[in-house]
Amino acid sequence: MAGRGVDILLGGNPEGMARESLKRQGIDVTEATPEQWQEAFAEAKAECDAGRQTVLNAGGLYVIGTERHEARRIDNQLRGRSGRQGDPGESRFFLSLEDDLMKRFGGDRVKNFMNWAKIPEDEPIEHSLVSKSIAQAQIRVEGYHFDVRKRILEYDDVVNKQREIIYGQRHRLLEQNDMREEYLGIVGEMIGDLLDEFAPEGLTQDQWNLDGLYQKLLAIYPVPAEITPDTMKDKDLDALEALLLDGAEQAFEAKRKELGEEVMPRAERLIMLNAIDWHWRRHLTDLDIVREGIGLQAIAQKDPLVQYQIEAFAMFDELQDSVRHQAARDIFRVQISQPQIQATPRRLPQMQAIRPGATQTSKPQPVRKTSAKLGRNDPCWCGSGKKYKNCHMRQDQAA
């Protein structure tokens, strides 16, 4: 009753009762004549007016609530069911100290008062102080729920900002036609990171790990044959970086030539979109795991929300790097496979021997035995009068 809906009309709704009356007579409302409708409506109106007057004489609609809701708004809506459109009415709520609302807020204080005053359990308590105490408990519950929703919103805002960035990237990808420079830029960043790892500036060329660098490069793109650890030895850092970037550009152009000018842009977009979608789903799962345990930061006197924001944005930076690196690797491995059409094996017609005088459409007939098989206890076929098992059965089986 406390939700949204129509008003409760005292005495009933004459229109609804008129439709039911026509339906009982077998008349469809859409096919009823104006005279039939007016007659049915007049009868229903008279019945509703009589019922309305009976309810008014009794005091109107009386709403009984068996408990108080945590939100005062719901209770007020329930009270509002009575007294609508100027009609008289009353409402009364019956509460128990065992209700959840009373247990959580204020129930113990009221129970202690009842025990102190030695009030029987079955005696109703009607006092303005009790009503005010319940209203104050509802206010505290509403404030608690508001704080919970506010806190949840603050956590959700972190994910929402990241979601807007991801969706913006996907939207821009769908509008791009050529991503060559972006892919080469990603490969260039990866080459720079590898040089910092295997050929740092603080070491001499003899201390560089060119074999490890070469193996890492093979995991990114197909390195041209002219680039080997031996050919990289005589290069300084700038020349080595230029050589590796040139090799990446050659590999990219070779892949573009292999796929074709029409397929390559579609492959570039599709690979990047797949990388974004896969890592984004995994990122959301990881954020849920972090959020479940971030409350423990309060033990260290740290704000869990601030720590969650720090962790979430650090993970988001890793997400962006993972997406770019995976897409850069996959673009060099993509291949077009032609669908294989399997030939349906032909069924050869069965060859059958045709007897002289028989047609080709004749079917082979099953061979039937003309003699019946003798049972063990049947008389023997020799006419001796003995049972078959005691006469010729063994000889026939041996034959």
C-alpha positions, -999 to 999 in steps of 0.1 A, spaced: 0 0 0 29 24 6 41 23 -30 30 44 -59 -5 35 -71 -41 47 -75 -61 63 -47 -83 41 -26 -119 52 -34 -143 47 -5 -172 25 -16 -154 13 -48 -147 24 -83 -180 27 -104 -162 25 -137 -145 -8 -128 -177 -22 -114 -196 -12 -145 -171 -31 -167 -175 -62 -145 -213 -60 -148 -212 -58 -186 -187 -87 -187 -210 -109 -166 -238 -102 -191 -215 -113 -220 -211 -78 -234 -177 -65 -244 -170 -30 -232 -158 -19 -266 -189 -32 -283 -215 -19 -257 -239 7 -268 -240 41 -250 -273 32 -234 -259 -1 -220 -229 16 -206 -250 44 -190 -273 19 -174 -244 -2 -160 -225 29 -148 -256 43 -131 -262 10 -112 -225 8 -102 -225 45 -92 -255 41 -69 -239 10 -53 -206 28 -47 -224 59 -32 -242 37 -8 -210 19 1 -191 52 5 -217 65 29 -214 34 49 -176 38 52 -179 74 60 -203 67 88 -178 42 102 -150 68 102 -134 63 69 -104 42 59 -84 29 88 -48 20 80 -30 -5 103 7 -8 102 24 -38 118 58 -22 120 77 10 113 99 12 82 135 24 84 126 54 62 99 79 74 89 85 38 74 50 35 55 54 68 41 88 55 30 72 23 12 45 42 -5 71 63 -14 90 32 -36 61 20 -62 73 44 -77 107 43 -72 112 5 -94 137 -14 -108 151 18 -121 118 31 -119 111 68 -95 83 80 -70 73 106 -38 53 109 -22 34 137 11 15 139 18 -14 162 55 -20 171 74 -45 191 107 -42 209 118 -72 189 115 -53 156 148 -47 137 144 -9 140 139 -10 177 168 -35 182 193 -14 163 183 21 177 166 28 210 151 -6 218 173 -13 248 165 21 264 128 15 261 131 -20 274 151 -9 304 124 18 311 97 -8 309 116 -31 333 122 -2 357 85 9 356 74 -28 359 51 -24 329 35 -57 317 47 -69 283 11 -70 269 3 -35 279 4 -10 250 26 21 254 10 53 239 31 84 246 45 112 225 80 104 239 79 69 224 68 83 190 96 109 191 121 82 201 111 61 171 113 91 148 148 98 160 158 62 154 145 65 119 165 96 113 196 79 125 189 49 102 183 73 72 216 90 80 234 57 82 221 46 48 229 79 33 265 77 44 267 41 30 254 52 -4 277 82 -4 307 60 4 298 36 -24 294 64 -48 329 77 -40 343 42 -47 323 39 -79 335 73 -91 370 59 -93 359 31 -117 336 55 -136 364 78 -145 385 49 -158 355 36 -177 351 70 -194 387 69 -205 384 34 -219 352 41 -237 367 72 -252 397 52 -265 374 26 -280 353 53 -297 384 70 -312 397 36 -324 365 30 -343 369 63 -362 406 58 -371 416 46 -406 454 43 -402 472 34 -370 506 29 -384 523 57 -365 506 47 -333 518 11 -336 553 21 -345 553 46 -316 544 17 -292 571 -5 -306 596 24 -302 587 27 -265 592 -10 -260 626 -9 -278 636 20 -255 626 0 -224 646 -29 -237 677 -8 -243 674 6 -208 674 -29 -195 700 -46 -216 722 -17 -228 720 10 -201 740 42 -206 762 36 -175 777 5 -191 803 1 -219 794 -18 -251 813 -48 -239 790 -51 -209 758 -49 -230 737 -81 -230 730 -81 -268 719 -118 -268 692 -111 -243 682 -80 -262 679 -100 -294 657 -126 -278 634 -100 -264 631 -84 -298 621 -116 -314 592 -117 -289 580 -83 -302 584 -84 -340 601 -106 -367 636 -91 -366 651 -88 -401 680 -111 -410 705 -83 -412 700 -75 -375 718 -100 -352 738 -97 -320 770 -96 -341 758 -67 -362 747 -48 -331 781 -49 -314 797 -21 -334 769 4 -329 766 31 -303 734 35 -283 718 60 -307 728 40 -338 716 8 -322 682 23 -314 679 37 -350 688 2 -364 661 -15 -343 635 11 -351 642 7 -388 639 -31 -385 605 -27 -368 593 -4 -396 605 -29 -422 586 -57 -404 554 -35 -402 555 -27 -439 561 -64 -447 530 -73 -427 510 -45 -444 520 -59 -478 511 -94 -467 476 -85 -455 468 -59 -481 459 -22 -479 422 -30 -472 427 -56 -445 455 -40 -425 435 -10 -411 407 -34 -400 433 -57 -384 449 -27 -366 416 -16 -350 404 -51 -342 436 -61 -325 437 -30 -303 400 -33 -294 404 -70 -284 434 -61 -262 414 -33 -246 384 -54 -239 403 -84 -225 425 -63 -202 396 -41 -191 375 -71 -180 405 -84 -160 411 -50 -145 375 -48 -132 379 -82 -115 412 -71 -99 395 -39 -87 368 -59 -69 395 -80 -52 413 -48 -40 381 -32 -28 372 -63 -7 404 -59 14 411 -22 12 393 -17 45 422 -32 63 441 0 56 422 16 84 442 -4 108 473 14 97 455 48 102 451 53 65 419 64 47 407 33 27 392 54 0 425 73 -6 444 41 -7 419 26 -31 422 55 -54 460 52 -54 459 14 -61 432 18 -87 451 44 -108 484 25 -105 466 -6 -118 451 15 -146 485 27 -157 496 -9 -159 465 -17 -179 473 9 -205 508 -4 -209 496 -40 -211 471 -31 -238 496 -13 -259 523 -39 -256 499 -68 -264 485 -50 -294 520 -43 -307 530 -79 -305 498 -93 -320 498 -70 -350 530 -87 -363 515 -122 -357 481 -118 -374 475 -139 -404 446 -144 -428 434 -180 -430 412 -191 -459 382 -212 -449 388 -248 -458 360 -264 -478 358 -301 -472 347 -322 -501 316 -343 -494 325 -380 -501 305 -395 -529 285 -425 -521 290 -453 -547 260 -473 -557 260 -508 -543 267 -535 -569 242 -564 -569 243 -595 -590 212 -598 -611 197 -633 -618 187 -641 -653 152 -629 -659 151 -607 -628 147 -569 -629 171 -544 -615 146 -531 -590 141 -565 -574 153 -567 -538 171 -597 -523 148 -619 -504 158 -634 -470 166 -672 -469 142 -691 -447 148 -725 -432 122 -750 -442 128 -775 -414 120 -767 -378 147 -771 -352 140 -801 -328 140 -794 -291 159 -815 -266 128 -833 -253 111 -837 -287 108 -872 -303 138 -881 -324 135 -878 -362 146 -914 -367 113 -928 -354 128 -948 -325 104 -932 -301 133 -919 -279 138 -883 -270 160 -864 -293 186 -857 -266 190 -894 -259 192 -904 -295 208 -885 -324 213 -850 -309 251 -855 -302 256 -870 -337 238 -840 -354 258 -815 -333 291 -832 -342 281 -832 -379 
